[in-house]
Amino acid sequence: MSKPRLLVVEDDLRVVRSLIQGLDRHGFDVSIAMDGEEGLARALAEPFELIVLDLMLPKRSGFEVLEALQGRISTPVIVLSARTELPARLRSFQDGAVDFVPKPFFMEELVARIRSRLAIVETAPHRELAFADVVVYEAGYFDQKKTEVVTIPKEGCSTTGGGSKALGMLGLVAAFGLLFRRKEER
C-alpha cells in the first residue's frame, strides 16, 4: 500500500523539519513548497491526497492560494497557521479550507485531522457517467491515483457549430462545472 501523498506549503524551516519528520513517521509521503507561488503550482500540477497550508507565505499568501485553488481541484486543504484570530479562520473556510489547525500545534492532533479528512474522502460515495471515451464525475470528486482529471469551469466551453456528440457532452460537463477524464485503456 502506498503512503498518502501530502503537499506542505510552509516557509518556516523549523516547522518544515518538524512536519517532515512527524508526518513521515506517521506514514505520509511529504512534499514541500516554501512559498505560495510554488505551492499553488505544485497543487495544480501534481496529485496530492491533501494539502497543509500556512497563511503567511512569501510571494503569495495562503488566502490567495486557497482562492486560486477553489473550483480547480478537489484536494482537501488544512490550514496550519499562527494567524488564529476568528476572521482569519472564517476566511480560510470561506476560501475552501476543510480544517484549521492553530500554531503552535501538536503533531498527533494534526495527524488525526489529516487521517480523519482522508477517511472522509475515501468513503464518500461518488457517481460517474461514461460516454464514448469520457467519464464524467459529479463535481467535487475524482480519484487522483488513477488518472489525470480536467476541470472545466461553467463558462469554459462552447458547443456551437458542428461538434461531435462527445464534444456536446463536454459542453454539458462545462455547463455544470463537472470533472471528467478519458477512460483508461483496459
C-alpha positions as CSV (number, residue, x, y, z in Angstrom):
1,M,0.0,0.0,0.0
2,S,1.4,3.4,-0.9
3,K,1.7,6.2,1.5
4,P,-0.8,9.1,1.2
5,R,0.8,12.0,-0.6
6,L,0.7,15.3,1.2
7,L,1.8,18.8,0.0
8,V,3.0,21.0,2.8
9,V,3.2,24.7,1.9
10,E,5.2,26.4,4.7
11,D,8.1,28.8,4.7
12,D,9.4,28.4,8.3
13,L,12.3,25.9,8.1
14,R,11.9,24.8,11.8
15,V,8.2,24.0,11.2
16,V,9.1,22.3,7.8
17,R,11.6,20.0,9.5
18,S,9.1,19.1,12.3
19,L,6.4,18.4,9.7
20,I,8.6,16.2,7.5
21,Q,9.8,14.1,10.5
22,G,6.4,13.8,12.1
23,L,4.3,13.2,9.0
24,D,6.9,10.7,7.6
25,R,6.9,8.9,10.9
26,H,3.1,8.6,10.7
27,G,3.2,7.1,7.2
28,F,2.8,10.0,4.9
29,D,4.8,10.9,1.7
30,V,5.5,14.6,2.3
31,S,6.4,17.1,-0.5
32,I,7.4,20.7,0.5
33,A,6.7,24.1,-1.1
34,M,8.4,27.0,0.5
35,D,6.2,29.8,-0.8
36,G,2.7,30.4,-2.1
37,E,3.6,30.5,-5.8
38,E,5.4,27.1,-5.7
39,G,2.6,25.7,-3.5
40,L,-0.1,26.7,-6.0
41,A,1.9,25.5,-9.0
42,R,2.5,22.1,-7.4
43,A,-1.1,21.7,-6.1
44,L,-2.4,22.3,-9.6
45,A,0.2,20.1,-11.4
46,E,0.7,17.1,-9.1
47,P,-1.8,14.7,-7.5
48,F,-1.9,15.0,-3.7
49,E,-4.4,13.5,-1.3
50,L,-4.2,16.5,1.0
51,I,-2.6,19.9,1.3
52,V,-1.4,21.5,4.6
53,L,-1.1,25.3,4.0
54,D,0.3,28.1,6.0
55,L,-1.4,31.5,5.6
56,M,1.6,33.8,6.0
57,L,3.8,32.9,3.0
58,P,6.1,34.8,0.7
59,K,5.2,35.5,-2.9
60,R,1.5,34.6,-2.5
61,S,-0.4,34.4,0.8
62,G,-2.2,31.2,1.9
63,F,-5.5,33.1,1.3
64,E,-4.5,33.8,-2.3
65,V,-3.6,30.1,-2.8
66,L,-6.9,29.0,-1.4
67,E,-8.8,31.4,-3.7
68,A,-6.8,30.3,-6.7
69,L,-7.4,26.6,-5.9
70,Q,-11.1,27.0,-5.3
71,G,-13.1,25.2,-8.1
72,R,-10.0,23.9,-9.8
73,I,-9.1,20.9,-7.7
74,S,-11.0,18.9,-5.1
75,T,-7.9,18.1,-2.9
76,P,-8.8,19.0,0.8
77,V,-6.7,21.8,2.3
78,I,-6.0,22.0,6.1
79,V,-4.7,25.4,7.1
80,L,-1.9,25.4,9.7
81,S,-1.3,29.0,10.8
82,A,-0.2,31.3,13.6
83,R,-3.0,33.6,12.5
84,T,-5.5,32.4,15.0
85,E,-7.9,35.3,15.1
86,L,-11.5,34.5,14.2
87,P,-11.6,36.5,10.9
88,A,-8.6,34.6,9.5
89,R,-10.2,31.2,10.5
90,L,-13.5,32.1,9.0
91,R,-11.9,33.4,5.8
92,S,-9.9,30.2,5.5
93,F,-13.2,28.2,5.5
94,Q,-14.9,30.7,3.1
95,D,-11.9,30.3,0.7
96,G,-12.2,26.5,0.7
97,A,-10.2,25.1,3.6
98,V,-11.7,22.0,5.2
99,D,-10.0,22.5,8.6
100,F,-7.9,25.0,10.6
101,V,-5.1,24.0,13.0
102,P,-3.6,26.8,15.0
103,K,0.2,27.1,15.6
104,P,1.8,26.0,17.9
105,F,0.3,22.6,17.2
106,F,0.5,19.0,18.4
107,M,1.7,16.6,15.7
108,E,-0.7,13.9,17.0
109,E,-3.7,16.3,16.5
110,L,-2.6,17.3,13.0
111,V,-2.1,13.7,12.0
112,A,-5.5,12.8,13.5
113,R,-7.2,15.6,11.5
114,I,-5.4,14.5,8.3
115,R,-6.4,10.9,8.7
116,S,-10.0,11.9,9.5
117,R,-10.2,14.0,6.3
118,L,-8.6,11.3,4.2
119,A,-11.1,8.8,5.6
120,I,-14.0,11.1,4.5
121,V,-12.6,11.3,1.0
122,E,-12.0,7.6,0.8
123,T,-15.5,6.6,2.0
124,A,-17.5,9.4,0.3
125,P,-20.0,8.0,-2.3
126,H,-19.3,9.1,-5.8
127,R,-21.1,8.7,-9.1
128,E,-19.8,8.7,-12.6
129,L,-21.3,8.8,-16.1
130,A,-19.5,7.3,-19.1
131,F,-20.0,8.3,-22.7
132,A,-17.7,7.5,-25.6
133,D,-14.2,7.7,-24.2
134,V,-15.1,10.2,-21.5
135,V,-16.0,9.6,-17.8
136,V,-17.8,12.4,-16.0
137,Y,-17.8,12.6,-12.2
138,E,-20.1,14.6,-10.0
139,A,-18.4,17.8,-9.1
140,G,-16.0,17.6,-6.2
141,Y,-14.8,14.1,-6.6
142,F,-12.1,12.3,-8.6
143,D,-9.6,9.6,-7.9
144,Q,-6.2,11.2,-8.4
145,K,-4.4,7.9,-8.2
146,K,-6.0,6.6,-11.4
147,T,-5.7,9.4,-14.0
148,E,-5.3,13.0,-14.9
149,V,-8.5,14.9,-14.5
150,V,-9.6,18.2,-16.1
151,T,-12.0,20.6,-14.6
152,I,-14.0,22.8,-16.9
153,P,-15.5,25.9,-15.4
154,K,-19.1,26.7,-16.3
155,E,-18.0,29.5,-18.7
156,G,-15.2,27.4,-20.2
157,C,-16.6,25.7,-23.2
158,S,-18.9,26.5,-26.2
159,T,-20.6,23.8,-28.2
160,T,-22.0,25.8,-31.1
161,G,-21.0,24.7,-34.6
162,G,-20.6,21.1,-35.9
163,G,-19.2,19.4,-32.8
164,S,-19.4,15.7,-32.2
165,K,-21.7,14.1,-29.6
166,A,-18.7,13.8,-27.3
167,L,-18.0,17.5,-27.6
168,G,-21.7,18.1,-26.9
169,M,-21.3,16.1,-23.7
170,L,-18.2,18.1,-22.8
171,G,-20.3,21.2,-23.3
172,L,-22.8,19.7,-20.8
173,V,-19.9,19.0,-18.4
174,A,-18.8,22.6,-18.8
175,A,-22.3,23.9,-18.1
176,F,-22.4,22.1,-14.8
177,G,-18.7,22.6,-13.9
178,L,-18.2,18.9,-13.6
179,L,-15.0,16.9,-13.7
180,F,-14.1,14.5,-16.4
181,R,-11.3,12.2,-17.6
182,R,-10.7,9.9,-20.6
183,K,-11.4,6.2,-20.0
184,E,-8.3,4.2,-19.3
185,E,-7.3,1.6,-21.8
186,R,-8.0,-1.9,-20.5
